Amino acid sequence: MEKEFLTVEDLAKITRFSKNTIYKLTSKKKITHFKPNGKIVLFRREDVEEFLTRNRVEACDTKNLN
């Protein structure tokens, strides 16, 4: 069963982002997160999926690359 909440370490493993990048995203409020005790940072899995989808870059038509 997948966890509903992810830690910074979990998110780094899933996305292959560095922990430093993840902390920068949280400090710039680019990704929704929770700080239940003011220190530990948690992410809801659905918020992570929404963040990744929101920042998706569409592929171009490869027929016209030449």
N, CA, C, O and CB atoms as a CASP TS submission, in Angstrom:
PFRMAT TS
TARGET T0000
AUTHOR 0000-0000-0000
METHOD Language model
MODEL 1
PARENT N/A
ATOM      1  N   MET     1       0.845  -1.192   0.000  1.00  0.00           N
ATOM      2  CA  MET     1       0.000   0.000   0.000  1.00  0.00           C
ATOM      3  C   MET     1       0.883   1.246   0.000  1.00  0.00           C
ATOM      4  O   MET     1       1.824   1.348   0.787  1.00  0.00           O
ATOM      5  CB  MET     1      -0.957   0.004   1.227  1.00  0.00           C
ATOM      6  N   GLU     2       0.576   2.181  -0.879  1.00  0.00           N
ATOM      7  CA  GLU     2       1.365   3.402  -0.973  1.00  0.00           C
ATOM      8  C   GLU     2       1.010   4.351   0.166  1.00  0.00           C
ATOM      9  O   GLU     2      -0.137   4.437   0.603  1.00  0.00           O
ATOM     10  CB  GLU     2       1.143   4.086  -2.331  1.00  0.00           C
ATOM     11  N   LYS     3       2.037   5.061   0.628  1.00  0.00           N
ATOM     12  CA  LYS     3       1.820   6.047   1.690  1.00  0.00           C
ATOM     13  C   LYS     3       1.117   7.271   1.113  1.00  0.00           C
ATOM     14  O   LYS     3       1.389   7.683  -0.015  1.00  0.00           O
ATOM     15  CB  LYS     3       3.167   6.453   2.355  1.00  0.00           C
ATOM     16  N   GLU     4       0.209   7.848   1.899  1.00  0.00           N
ATOM     17  CA  GLU     4      -0.468   9.069   1.457  1.00  0.00           C
ATOM     18  C   GLU     4       0.468  10.270   1.550  1.00  0.00           C
ATOM     19  O   GLU     4       0.439  11.156   0.696  1.00  0.00           O
ATOM     20  CB  GLU     4      -1.735   9.318   2.297  1.00  0.00           C
ATOM     21  N   PHE     5       1.304  10.294   2.599  1.00  0.00           N
ATOM     22  CA  PHE     5       2.231  11.397   2.795  1.00  0.00           C
ATOM     23  C   PHE     5       3.657  10.937   2.552  1.00  0.00           C
ATOM     24  O   PHE     5       4.051   9.848   2.968  1.00  0.00           O
ATOM     25  CB  PHE     5       2.091  11.979   4.203  1.00  0.00           C
ATOM     26  N   LEU     6       4.420  11.776   1.876  1.00  0.00           N
ATOM     27  CA  LEU     6       5.807  11.476   1.533  1.00  0.00           C
ATOM     28  C   LEU     6       6.739  12.440   2.245  1.00  0.00           C
ATOM     29  O   LEU     6       6.405  13.609   2.438  1.00  0.00           O
ATOM     30  CB  LEU     6       6.022  11.546   0.012  1.00  0.00           C
ATOM     31  N   THR     7       7.895  11.955   2.630  1.00  0.00           N
ATOM     32  CA  THR     7       8.934  12.809   3.206  1.00  0.00           C
ATOM     33  C   THR     7       9.783  13.384   2.076  1.00  0.00           C
ATOM     34  O   THR     7       9.613  13.015   0.914  1.00  0.00           O
ATOM     35  CB  THR     7       9.819  12.014   4.218  1.00  0.00           C
ATOM     36  N   VAL     8      10.685  14.274   2.416  1.00  0.00           N
ATOM     37  CA  VAL     8      11.620  14.819   1.431  1.00  0.00           C
ATOM     38  C   VAL     8      12.432  13.677   0.822  1.00  0.00           C
ATOM     39  O   VAL     8      12.673  13.656  -0.385  1.00  0.00           O
ATOM     40  CB  VAL     8      12.560  15.879   2.081  1.00  0.00           C
ATOM     41  N   GLU     9      12.848  12.740   1.651  1.00  0.00           N
ATOM     42  CA  GLU     9      13.633  11.601   1.173  1.00  0.00           C
ATOM     43  C   GLU     9      12.826  10.742   0.205  1.00  0.00           C
ATOM     44  O   GLU     9      13.340  10.309  -0.827  1.00  0.00           O
ATOM     45  CB  GLU     9      14.112  10.750   2.355  1.00  0.00           C
ATOM     46  N   ASP    10      11.560  10.497   0.540  1.00  0.00           N
ATOM     47  CA  ASP    10      10.679   9.735  -0.354  1.00  0.00           C
ATOM     48  C   ASP    10      10.547  10.443  -1.698  1.00  0.00           C
ATOM     49  O   ASP    10      10.663   9.824  -2.756  1.00  0.00           O
ATOM     50  CB  ASP    10       9.284   9.541   0.288  1.00  0.00           C
ATOM     51  N   LEU    11      10.303  11.745  -1.638  1.00  0.00           N
ATOM     52  CA  LEU    11      10.106  12.529  -2.854  1.00  0.00           C
ATOM     53  C   LEU    11      11.373  12.543  -3.709  1.00  0.00           C
ATOM     54  O   LEU    11      11.297  12.475  -4.936  1.00  0.00           O
ATOM     55  CB  LEU    11       9.691  13.962  -2.502  1.00  0.00           C
ATOM     56  N   ALA    12      12.523  12.630  -3.069  1.00  0.00           N
ATOM     57  CA  ALA    12      13.792  12.610  -3.800  1.00  0.00           C
ATOM     58  C   ALA    12      13.970  11.285  -4.545  1.00  0.00           C
ATOM     59  O   ALA    12      14.434  11.269  -5.686  1.00  0.00           O
ATOM     60  CB  ALA    12      14.973  12.839  -2.835  1.00  0.00           C
ATOM     61  N   LYS    13      13.606  10.192  -3.910  1.00  0.00           N
ATOM     62  CA  LYS    13      13.714   8.878  -4.561  1.00  0.00           C
ATOM     63  C   LYS    13      12.758   8.762  -5.744  1.00  0.00           C
ATOM     64  O   LYS    13      13.126   8.245  -6.798  1.00  0.00           O
ATOM     65  CB  LYS    13      13.431   7.758  -3.552  1.00  0.00           C
ATOM     66  N   ILE    14      11.541   9.239  -5.565  1.00  0.00           N
ATOM     67  CA  ILE    14      10.522   9.119  -6.611  1.00  0.00           C
ATOM     68  C   ILE    14      10.848  10.003  -7.816  1.00  0.00           C
ATOM     69  O   ILE    14      10.759   9.555  -8.959  1.00  0.00           O
ATOM     70  CB  ILE    14       9.143   9.486  -6.051  1.00  0.00           C
ATOM     71  N   THR    15      11.223  11.252  -7.562  1.00  0.00           N
ATOM     72  CA  THR    15      11.414  12.226  -8.644  1.00  0.00           C
ATOM     73  C   THR    15      12.846  12.313  -9.146  1.00  0.00           C
ATOM     74  O   THR    15      13.099  12.829 -10.235  1.00  0.00           O
ATOM     75  CB  THR    15      10.979  13.578  -8.184  1.00  0.00           C
ATOM     76  N   ARG    16      13.784  11.805  -8.346  1.00  0.00           N
ATOM     77  CA  ARG    16      15.218  11.928  -8.621  1.00  0.00           C
ATOM     78  C   ARG    16      15.691  13.385  -8.519  1.00  0.00           C
ATOM     79  O   ARG    16      16.747  13.738  -9.045  1.00  0.00           O
ATOM     80  CB  ARG    16      15.536  11.372 -10.017  1.00  0.00           C
ATOM     81  N   PHE    17      14.903  14.226  -7.840  1.00  0.00           N
ATOM     82  CA  PHE    17      15.337  15.582  -7.505  1.00  0.00           C
ATOM     83  C   PHE    17      16.252  15.472  -6.296  1.00  0.00           C
ATOM     84  O   PHE    17      16.097  14.568  -5.475  1.00  0.00           O
ATOM     85  CB  PHE    17      14.112  16.539  -7.216  1.00  0.00           C
ATOM     86  N   SER    18      17.196  16.381  -6.188  1.00  0.00           N
ATOM     87  CA  SER    18      18.016  16.403  -4.976  1.00  0.00           C
ATOM     88  C   SER    18      17.170  16.943  -3.827  1.00  0.00           C
ATOM     89  O   SER    18      16.182  17.645  -4.045  1.00  0.00           O
ATOM     90  CB  SER    18      19.306  17.268  -5.178  1.00  0.00           C
ATOM     91  N   LYS    19      17.567  16.612  -2.613  1.00  0.00           N
ATOM     92  CA  LYS    19      16.848  17.139  -1.445  1.00  0.00           C
ATOM     93  C   LYS    19      16.943  18.663  -1.430  1.00  0.00           C
ATOM     94  O   LYS    19      15.993  19.342  -1.042  1.00  0.00           O
ATOM     95  CB  LYS    19      17.421  16.544  -0.121  1.00  0.00           C
ATOM     96  N   ASN    20      18.076  19.193  -1.849  1.00  0.00           N
ATOM     97  CA  ASN    20      18.257  20.640  -1.905  1.00  0.00           C
ATOM     98  C   ASN    20      17.233  21.279  -2.854  1.00  0.00           C
ATOM     99  O   ASN    20      16.644  22.309  -2.527  1.00  0.00           O
ATOM    100  CB  ASN    20      19.692  20.983  -2.354  1.00  0.00           C
ATOM    101  N   THR    21      17.024  20.676  -4.011  1.00  0.00           N
ATOM    102  CA  THR    21      16.033  21.184  -4.964  1.00  0.00           C
ATOM    103  C   THR    21      14.638  21.149  -4.361  1.00  0.00           C
ATOM    104  O   THR    21      13.864  22.092  -4.528  1.00  0.00           O
ATOM    105  CB  THR    21      16.066  20.369  -6.263  1.00  0.00           C
ATOM    106  N   ILE    22      14.317  20.079  -3.669  1.00  0.00           N
ATOM    107  CA  ILE    22      12.996  19.954  -3.043  1.00  0.00           C
ATOM    108  C   ILE    22      12.804  21.036  -1.984  1.00  0.00           C
ATOM    109  O   ILE    22      11.740  21.651  -1.911  1.00  0.00           O
ATOM    110  CB  ILE    22      12.821  18.552  -2.414  1.00  0.00           C
ATOM    111  N   TYR    23      13.825  21.272  -1.165  1.00  0.00           N
ATOM    112  CA  TYR    23      13.714  22.332  -0.155  1.00  0.00           C
ATOM    113  C   TYR    23      13.556  23.706  -0.813  1.00  0.00           C
ATOM    114  O   TYR    23      12.830  24.555  -0.296  1.00  0.00           O
ATOM    115  CB  TYR    23      14.951  22.327   0.767  1.00  0.00           C
ATOM    116  N   LYS    24      14.226  23.934  -1.945  1.00  0.00           N
ATOM    117  CA  LYS    24      14.071  25.205  -2.667  1.00  0.00           C
ATOM    118  C   LYS    24      12.640  25.359  -3.183  1.00  0.00           C
ATOM    119  O   LYS    24      12.059  26.442  -3.105  1.00  0.00           O
ATOM    120  CB  LYS    24      15.074  25.288  -3.845  1.00  0.00           C
ATOM    121  N   LEU    25      12.076  24.267  -3.712  1.00  0.00           N
ATOM    122  CA  LEU    25      10.689  24.314  -4.192  1.00  0.00           C
ATOM    123  C   LEU    25       9.726  24.646  -3.063  1.00  0.00           C
ATOM    124  O   LEU    25       8.762  25.385  -3.264  1.00  0.00           O
ATOM    125  CB  LEU    25      10.298  22.978  -4.834  1.00  0.00           C
ATOM    126  N   THR    26       9.981  24.103  -1.875  1.00  0.00           N
ATOM    127  CA  THR    26       9.094  24.399  -0.744  1.00  0.00           C
ATOM    128  C   THR    26       9.273  25.839  -0.276  1.00  0.00           C
ATOM    129  O   THR    26       8.292  26.512   0.038  1.00  0.00           O
ATOM    130  CB  THR    26       9.361  23.428   0.420  1.00  0.00           C
ATOM    131  N   SER    27      10.511  26.315  -0.226  1.00  0.00           N
ATOM    132  CA  SER    27      10.731  27.683   0.267  1.00  0.00           C
ATOM    133  C   SER    27      10.157  28.721  -0.693  1.00  0.00           C
ATOM    134  O   SER    27       9.763  29.807  -0.270  1.00  0.00           O
ATOM    135  CB  SER    27      12.229  27.940   0.475  1.00  0.00           C
ATOM    136  N   LYS    28      10.108  28.391  -1.985  1.00  0.00           N
ATOM    137  CA  LYS    28       9.527  29.296  -2.981  1.00  0.00           C
ATOM    138  C   LYS    28       8.034  29.045  -3.175  1.00  0.00           C
ATOM    139  O   LYS    28       7.389  29.665  -4.021  1.00  0.00           O
ATOM    140  CB  LYS    28      10.253  29.146  -4.314  1.00  0.00           C
ATOM    141  N   LYS    29       7.492  28.111  -2.365  1.00  0.00           N
ATOM    142  CA  LYS    29       6.066  27.757  -2.422  1.00  0.00           C
ATOM    143  C   LYS    29       5.646  27.304  -3.821  1.00  0.00           C
ATOM    144  O   LYS    29       4.560  27.644  -4.290  1.00  0.00           O
ATOM    145  CB  LYS    29       5.209  28.949  -1.989  1.00  0.00           C
ATOM    146  N   LYS    30       6.508  26.541  -4.477  1.00  0.00           N
ATOM    147  CA  LYS    30       6.230  26.004  -5.807  1.00  0.00           C
ATOM    148  C   LYS    30       5.532  24.651  -5.740  1.00  0.00           C
ATOM    149  O   LYS    30       4.903  24.227  -6.709  1.00  0.00           O
ATOM    150  CB  LYS    30       7.519  25.879  -6.600  1.00  0.00           C
ATOM    151  N   ILE    31       5.640  23.967  -4.593  1.00  0.00           N
ATOM    152  CA  ILE    31       5.006  22.672  -4.411  1.00  0.00           C
ATOM    153  C   ILE    31       4.290  22.671  -3.059  1.00  0.00           C
ATOM    154  O   ILE    31       4.845  23.106  -2.050  1.00  0.00           O
ATOM    155  CB  ILE    31       6.054  21.511  -4.500  1.00  0.00           C
ATOM    156  N   THR    32       3.063  22.182  -3.056  1.00  0.00           N
ATOM    157  CA  THR    32       2.271  22.151  -1.828  1.00  0.00           C
ATOM    158  C   THR    32       2.892  21.177  -0.840  1.00  0.00           C
ATOM    159  O   THR    32       3.253  20.055  -1.198  1.00  0.00           O
ATOM    160  CB  THR    32       0.806  21.760  -2.126  1.00  0.00           C
ATOM    161  N   HIS    33       3.012  21.616   0.403  1.00  0.00           N
ATOM    162  CA  HIS    33       3.623  20.773   1.432  1.00  0.00           C
ATOM    163  C   HIS    33       3.043  21.120   2.798  1.00  0.00           C
ATOM    164  O   HIS    33       2.335  22.112   2.965  1.00  0.00           O
ATOM    165  CB  HIS    33       5.163  20.941   1.439  1.00  0.00           C
ATOM    166  N   PHE    34       3.365  20.276   3.761  1.00  0.00           N
ATOM    167  CA  PHE    34       2.915  20.455   5.140  1.00  0.00           C
ATOM    168  C   PHE    34       4.123  20.441   6.058  1.00  0.00           C
ATOM    169  O   PHE    34       5.100  19.737   5.803  1.00  0.00           O
ATOM    170  CB  PHE    34       1.898  19.354   5.550  1.00  0.00           C
ATOM    171  N   LYS    35       4.051  21.220   7.127  1.00  0.00           N
ATOM    172  CA  LYS    35       5.072  21.214   8.175  1.00  0.00           C
ATOM    173  C   LYS    35       4.334  21.026   9.497  1.00  0.00           C
ATOM    174  O   LYS    35       4.117  21.991  10.231  1.00  0.00           O
ATOM    175  CB  LYS    35       5.942  22.550   8.171  1.00  0.00           C
ATOM    176  N   PRO    36       3.948  19.791   9.803  1.00  0.00           N
ATOM    177  CA  PRO    36       3.093  19.554  10.974  1.00  0.00           C
ATOM    178  C   PRO    36       3.704  19.967  12.306  1.00  0.00           C
ATOM    179  O   PRO    36       2.974  20.362  13.216  1.00  0.00           O
ATOM    180  CB  PRO    36       2.744  18.116  11.040  1.00  0.00           C
ATOM    181  N   ASN    37       5.007  19.887  12.441  1.00  0.00           N
ATOM    182  CA  ASN    37       5.638  20.291  13.703  1.00  0.00           C
ATOM    183  C   ASN    37       6.596  21.457  13.499  1.00  0.00           C
ATOM    184  O   ASN    37       7.391  21.777  14.382  1.00  0.00           O
ATOM    185  CB  ASN    37       6.384  19.110  14.329  1.00  0.00           C
ATOM    186  N   GLY    38       6.516  22.092  12.326  1.00  0.00           N
ATOM    187  CA  GLY    38       7.375  23.225  12.035  1.00  0.00           C
ATOM    188  C   GLY    38       8.742  22.849  11.507  1.00  0.00           C
ATOM    189  O   GLY    38       9.525  23.725  11.138  1.00  0.00           O
ATOM    190  N   LYS    39       9.044  21.560  11.463  1.00  0.00           N
ATOM    191  CA  LYS    39      10.363  21.131  11.013  1.00  0.00           C
ATOM    192  C   LYS    39      10.271  20.095   9.896  1.00  0.00           C
ATOM    193  O   LYS    39      10.820  20.299   8.813  1.00  0.00           O
ATOM    194  CB  LYS    39      11.154  20.565  12.181  1.00  0.00           C
ATOM    195  N   ILE    40       9.582  18.990  10.152  1.00  0.00           N
ATOM    196  CA  ILE    40       9.459  17.928   9.154  1.00  0.00           C
ATOM    197  C   ILE    40       8.572  18.412   8.009  1.00  0.00           C
ATOM    198  O   ILE    40       7.508  18.986   8.240  1.00  0.00           O
ATOM    199  CB  ILE    40       8.879  16.629   9.790  1.00  0.00           C
ATOM    200  N   VAL    41       9.013  18.180   6.779  1.00  0.00           N
ATOM    201  CA  VAL    41       8.251  18.567   5.597  1.00  0.00           C
ATOM    202  C   VAL    41       7.621  17.312   5.000  1.00  0.00           C
ATOM    203  O   VAL    41       8.299  16.314   4.756  1.00  0.00           O
ATOM    204  CB  VAL    41       9.159  19.297   4.549  1.00  0.00           C
ATOM    205  N   LEU    42       6.310  17.381   4.771  1.00  0.00           N
ATOM    206  CA  LEU    42       5.582  16.255   4.188  1.00  0.00           C
ATOM    207  C   LEU    42       4.823  16.713   2.947  1.00  0.00           C
ATOM    208  O   LEU    42       4.431  17.874   2.832  1.00  0.00           O
ATOM    209  CB  LEU    42       4.609  15.636   5.220  1.00  0.00           C
ATOM    210  N   PHE    43       4.626  15.783   2.030  1.00  0.00           N
ATOM    211  CA  PHE    43       3.928  16.050   0.778  1.00  0.00           C
ATOM    212  C   PHE    43       2.841  15.006   0.590  1.00  0.00           C
ATOM    213  O   PHE    43       3.075  13.820   0.819  1.00  0.00           O
ATOM    214  CB  PHE    43       4.910  16.049  -0.426  1.00  0.00           C
ATOM    215  N   ARG    44       1.657  15.434   0.177  1.00  0.00           N
ATOM    216  CA  ARG    44       0.617  14.467  -0.188  1.00  0.00           C
ATOM    217  C   ARG    44       0.931  13.954  -1.588  1.00  0.00           C
ATOM    218  O   ARG    44       1.297  14.724  -2.477  1.00  0.00           O
ATOM    219  CB  ARG    44      -0.824  15.109  -0.125  1.00  0.00           C
ATOM    220  N   ARG    45       0.787  12.671  -1.767  1.00  0.00           N
ATOM    221  CA  ARG    45       1.092  12.051  -3.059  1.00  0.00           C
ATOM    222  C   ARG    45       0.322  12.735  -4.195  1.00  0.00           C
ATOM    223  O   ARG    45       0.885  12.979  -5.262  1.00  0.00           O
ATOM    224  CB  ARG    45       0.755  10.547  -3.022  1.00  0.00           C
ATOM    225  N   GLU    46      -0.955  13.046  -3.973  1.00  0.00           N
ATOM    226  CA  GLU    46      -1.750  13.676  -5.033  1.00  0.00           C
ATOM    227  C   GLU    46      -1.245  15.080  -5.356  1.00  0.00           C
ATOM    228  O   GLU    46      -1.350  15.513  -6.504  1.00  0.00           O
ATOM    229  CB  GLU    46      -3.224  13.736  -4.625  1.00  0.00           C
ATOM    230  N   ASP    47      -0.698  15.807  -4.374  1.00  0.00           N
ATOM    231  CA  ASP    47      -0.123  17.128  -4.637  1.00  0.00           C
ATOM    232  C   ASP    47       1.141  17.010  -5.483  1.00  0.00           C
ATOM    233  O   ASP    47       1.395  17.846  -6.350  1.00  0.00           O
ATOM    234  CB  ASP    47       0.189  17.853  -3.317  1.00  0.00           C
ATOM    235  N   VAL    48       1.927  15.975  -5.230  1.00  0.00           N
ATOM    236  CA  VAL    48       3.148  15.745  -6.013  1.00  0.00           C
ATOM    237  C   VAL    48       2.774  15.432  -7.459  1.00  0.00           C
ATOM    238  O   VAL    48       3.377  15.969  -8.389  1.00  0.00           O
ATOM    239  CB  VAL    48       3.993  14.583  -5.404  1.00  0.00           C
ATOM    240  N   GLU    49       1.784  14.568  -7.648  1.00  0.00           N
ATOM    241  CA  GLU    49       1.342  14.227  -9.001  1.00  0.00           C
ATOM    242  C   GLU    49       0.827  15.459  -9.730  1.00  0.00           C
ATOM    243  O   GLU    49       1.091  15.635 -10.919  1.00  0.00           O
ATOM    244  CB  GLU    49       0.253  13.149  -8.955  1.00  0.00           C
ATOM    245  N   GLU    50       0.093  16.313  -9.021  1.00  0.00           N
ATOM    246  CA  GLU    50      -0.424  17.546  -9.623  1.00  0.00           C
ATOM    247  C   GLU    50       0.724  18.483  -9.990  1.00  0.00           C
ATOM    248  O   GLU    50       0.701  19.093 -11.059  1.00  0.00           O
ATOM    249  CB  GLU    50      -1.404  18.253  -8.661  1.00  0.00           C
ATOM    250  N   PHE    51       1.725  18.607  -9.122  1.00  0.00           N
ATOM    251  CA  PHE    51       2.890  19.449  -9.395  1.00  0.00           C
ATOM    252  C   PHE    51       3.613  18.970 -10.649  1.00  0.00           C
ATOM    253  O   PHE    51       3.968  19.777 -11.508  1.00  0.00           O
ATOM    254  CB  PHE    51       3.853  19.451  -8.192  1.00  0.00           C
ATOM    255  N   LEU    52       3.831  17.669 -10.757  1.00  0.00           N
ATOM    256  CA  LEU    52       4.537  17.121 -11.913  1.00  0.00           C
ATOM    257  C   LEU    52       3.731  17.317 -13.193  1.00  0.00           C
ATOM    258  O   LEU    52       4.297  17.628 -14.241  1.00  0.00           O
ATOM    259  CB  LEU    52       4.833  15.635 -11.701  1.00  0.00           C
ATOM    260  N   THR    53       2.429  17.138 -13.114  1.00  0.00           N
ATOM    261  CA  THR    53       1.570  17.335 -14.281  1.00  0.00           C
ATOM    262  C   THR    53       1.544  18.797 -14.695  1.00  0.00           C
ATOM    263  O   THR    53       1.586  19.112 -15.885  1.00  0.00           O
ATOM    264  CB  THR    53       0.149  16.845 -13.990  1.00  0.00           C
ATOM    265  N   ARG    54       1.475  19.685 -13.722  1.00  0.00           N
ATOM    266  CA  ARG    54       1.426  21.127 -13.992  1.00  0.00           C
ATOM    267  C   ARG    54       2.699  21.605 -14.687  1.00  0.00           C
ATOM    268  O   ARG    54       2.661  22.563 -15.459  1.00  0.00           O
ATOM    269  CB  ARG    54       1.218  21.908 -12.687  1.00  0.00           C
ATOM    270  N   ASN    55       3.814  20.950 -14.420  1.00  0.00           N
ATOM    271  CA  ASN    55       5.094  21.360 -14.988  1.00  0.00           C
ATOM    272  C   ASN    55       5.535  20.471 -16.150  1.00  0.00           C
ATOM    273  O   ASN    55       6.715  20.406 -16.492  1.00  0.00           O
ATOM    274  CB  ASN    55       6.156  21.352 -13.914  1.00  0.00           C
ATOM    275  N   ARG    56       4.577  19.801 -16.736  1.00  0.00           N
ATOM    276  CA  ARG    56       4.848  18.919 -17.867  1.00  0.00           C
ATOM    277  C   ARG    56       5.165  19.741 -19.108  1.00  0.00           C
ATOM    278  O   ARG    56       4.555  20.783 -19.347  1.00  0.00           O
ATOM    279  CB  ARG    56       3.651  17.985 -18.131  1.00  0.00           C
ATOM    280  N   VAL    57       6.119  19.266 -19.891  1.00  0.00           N
ATOM    281  CA  VAL    57       6.478  19.899 -21.157  1.00  0.00           C
ATOM    282  C   VAL    57       6.072  18.938 -22.266  1.00  0.00           C
ATOM    283  O   VAL    57       6.514  17.790 -22.296  1.00  0.00           O
ATOM    284  CB  VAL    57       8.019  20.245 -21.224  1.00  0.00           C
ATOM    285  N   GLU    58       5.239  19.407 -23.164  1.00  0.00           N
ATOM    286  CA  GLU    58       4.766  18.573 -24.268  1.00  0.00           C
ATOM    287  C   GLU    58       5.894  18.346 -25.272  1.00  0.00           C
ATOM    288  O   GLU    58       6.700  19.240 -25.530  1.00  0.00           O
ATOM    289  CB  GLU    58       3.546  19.224 -24.964  1.00  0.00           C
ATOM    290  N   ALA    59       5.938  17.146 -25.829  1.00  0.00           N
ATOM    291  CA  ALA    59       6.920  16.818 -26.865  1.00  0.00           C
ATOM    292  C   ALA    59       6.502  17.491 -28.168  1.00  0.00           C
ATOM    293  O   ALA    59       5.316  17.674 -28.442  1.00  0.00           O
ATOM    294  CB  ALA    59       7.049  15.271 -27.053  1.00  0.00           C
ATOM    295  N   CYS    60       7.497  17.852 -28.958  1.00  0.00           N
ATOM    296  CA  CYS    60       7.197  18.454 -30.253  1.00  0.00           C
ATOM    297  C   CYS    60       7.027  17.347 -31.290  1.00  0.00           C
ATOM    298  O   CYS    60       7.343  16.186 -31.026  1.00  0.00           O
ATOM    299  CB  CYS    60       8.320  19.448 -30.681  1.00  0.00           C
ATOM    300  N   ASP    61       6.539  17.702 -32.442  1.00  0.00           N
ATOM    301  CA  ASP    61       6.358  16.756 -33.539  1.00  0.00           C
ATOM    302  C   ASP    61       7.730  16.412 -34.102  1.00  0.00           C
ATOM    303  O   ASP    61       8.401  17.280 -34.661  1.00  0.00           O
ATOM    304  CB  ASP    61       5.423  17.341 -34.649  1.00  0.00           C
ATOM    305  N   THR    62       8.153  15.172 -33.966  1.00  0.00           N
ATOM    306  CA  THR    62       9.503  14.782 -34.393  1.00  0.00           C
ATOM    307  C   THR    62       9.647  14.722 -35.904  1.00  0.00           C
ATOM    308  O   THR    62      10.771  14.679 -36.404  1.00  0.00           O
ATOM    309  CB  THR    62       9.863  13.439 -33.803  1.00  0.00           C
ATOM    310  N   LYS    63       8.550  14.717 -36.645  1.00  0.00           N
ATOM    311  CA  LYS    63       8.622  14.692 -38.112  1.00  0.00           C
ATOM    312  C   LYS    63       9.236  15.974 -38.660  1.00  0.00           C
ATOM    313  O   LYS    63       9.855  15.958 -39.724  1.00  0.00           O
ATOM    314  CB  LYS    63       7.227  14.487 -38.712  1.00  0.00           C
ATOM    315  N   ASN    64       9.073  17.077 -37.948  1.00  0.00           N
ATOM    316  CA  ASN    64       9.526  18.382 -38.438  1.00  0.00           C
ATOM    317  C   ASN    64      10.864  18.812 -37.856  1.00  0.00           C
ATOM    318  O   ASN    64      11.205  19.993 -37.929  1.00  0.00           O
ATOM    319  CB  ASN    64       8.495  19.426 -38.127  1.00  0.00           C
ATOM    320  N   LEU    65      11.626  17.903 -37.285  1.00  0.00           N
ATOM    321  CA  LEU    65      12.900  18.277 -36.672  1.00  0.00           C
ATOM    322  C   LEU    65      14.016  18.470 -37.693  1.00  0.00           C
ATOM    323  O   LEU    65      14.990  19.162 -37.401  1.00  0.00           O
ATOM    324  CB  LEU    65      13.312  17.230 -35.671  1.00  0.00           C
ATOM    325  N   ASN    66      13.906  17.893 -38.854  1.00  0.00           N
ATOM    326  CA  ASN    66      14.987  17.997 -39.861  1.00  0.00           C
ATOM    327  C   ASN    66      14.871  19.217 -40.672  1.00  0.00           C
ATOM    328  O   ASN    66      15.695  19.452 -41.555  1.00  0.00           O
ATOM    329  CB  ASN    66      14.998  16.817 -40.770  1.00  0.00           C
TER
END
